[in-house]
Structure formats: structure tokens, C-alpha cells
Amino acid sequence: MRRMESDNCFVCGSLNPIGLHLDITEGEGWARALWTVEKPYVGYEGMLHGGIMASIMDDLMAHALYYTDLDVVTAHLELDYKVPVHVGERIECEAQVTEFGTGRSIRAQGTIKREGAVAARAKGVMVIVKAPGQEV
């Protein structure tokens, strides 16, 4: 397990009893997951909470960087919500690295789709964190 990973992660942790348990596939600069919306994660009746969508995008953007072996955290995350997502719908979530900035910043973007249509679009800035005594 990587230093920053946790089996108790709300989005992807297998041991979190109230988590989403997303099975995230990742590669060189990308991450993807499929998930069926469940009732405990609604905001308004029958609709997936926007904060859950933000959490999914946050996690996928970090996973898109795992190939680099860098530990990152989110410094900035913005989402544009396009259409609601409802309980029982299967969503397609994906994120890609878009730019390695100067210093410690890395930009990423992602989407959540339902039935092929974009339900949310995200942009984020991740920053590299270091272990005590480690140079970045």
C-alpha cells in the first residue's frame, strides 16, 4: 500500500463500513470507475448528493497520479453540475492529468457521466506532499 492510501478511504476503501467502495482502475495519467448510486448517498430525495460527486472526482484525480509514485492532496477542486443523477443509475467516472505545473502543482480534470451524458465536469489542482525528511 502506498503511504497516502487507506483501506478506510470513504471513496475507495474496502474497509470503510459507510464508504462507496469504488473499484478504481488506473493507468498512466488516468483513472476510471463505474458505480451504481445507492440511497444512503442522496441529498434531495432520490438524487445523488453533489458532495458525493465531488468526493468521487477528488479521489479519481489523485488515482490518476498514482503512476508517478508521488503523494498528492487536493488544493483546489471545482465542479460544474450539468444534470442530476438518481438512485439506481450507473455512473461512469473518469479523471485525467492535464498538466504538470511548476513547483508542486499538478492539474487534472474529470467527468461523471450517466447514460453517456455528462452529469458533472470537474477541474482540480493537486499538490505534491512530502514525507518528513523527503525532498520534493
Order of alpha helices (4+ residues) and beta strands (2+ residues): beta-beta-alpha-beta-beta-beta-beta
